[in-house]
Amino acid sequence: MHHCSPFSGFAVQKQEFADPRFGIFLYLVIMGKVPQVFYVAEISWLAAWLFYLSVQILRIERIGYRFSWFAGSAAVLVAVVAFADHAFGPSYFFSALFALVAGVNMYLSVFGMQSVQPYRSTDGLMAGCIVLQVLLYLVSDFIQDYTCFNLYFAVDITLTLSMVALLPFTLREVGK
């Protein structure tokens, strides 16, 4: 005779798990009743932006550095909006980390567009991707139904295609 825990959400044989709290924990996780600290997708996005940041830093080292108020303003705006939205959920650390990385990427992109260098299109596309990434998090605040096509999917598809368009530029930069 198998005795199943009523809290498991599905038939879990009690003999398999010695601790009955596991069934309650599993039920809470599956049903989404626990606070989400971060998701794997957000960590992947952060890793991608850290990679783009490294590419941007290498490019800026070649063209030289000077401070730009316009680029600084764009960076602060992106960082403040990204952090205020708490794109990474209740984790202030990851939200702040993303805001910092996005802001610095925006600064370097706008700075690169202002410079006399041959890769302004790369910087423009990078700045566009940053804006789309922050917009994606903002749009997701207002979307509750992900079962049909909506603004969230439109922004997500545009962001994905824009990042794919960065591939040839990134390969060109890495090859140098």
C-alpha positions, 0 to 999 in steps of 0.5 A: 500500500502506497501512502502519498503526501497530499502536499506534493502536488503529484503522487510521490511515494512516501518511502522515496523521501524520508522527510515529509517536508520535502513534499511540502517544499516541492509543492511550493516550488512547483506551484510558485508559492516561494519568492524567486530570487533570480532565474537562470535566464537573468544570469545568462543575460548578465553573462552576455552583457559582461561579455559585451562589456569586455568587447567594448572596453577593448575597443575603447582602449584602442580609440582613447578615453575622455569623459562625455556628459552626454554618454554619462547621462545616457548611462545614468538613465539606463542604470537608474531605470534598470535598477528601479524596475528590479528586473532581477526580482527582489535581489538588490545585488543582481539588480544593481549588478545588471544596472551597473553593467548596462549603464557602463555598456551604454556609456561606452556605446554612446561614447563610441558613437561620438568618437571618430572611429569606423565602428559607429554602427556597432555602437549604435546597435549595442546601444539599441540592444541595451535599450531593448533589454531594459524595455523588455523588463519594463514591458514584462511588468505590465504583461500577465498573459504569456499565452498569446503574442503581445508587446513582450514577445515583440520586444523580446524577438527584436532584442534577440534578432538585434543581438544576433546582428551583433555577431558579425561585429563581435567576431570582427572585434575579437579577430583584431 
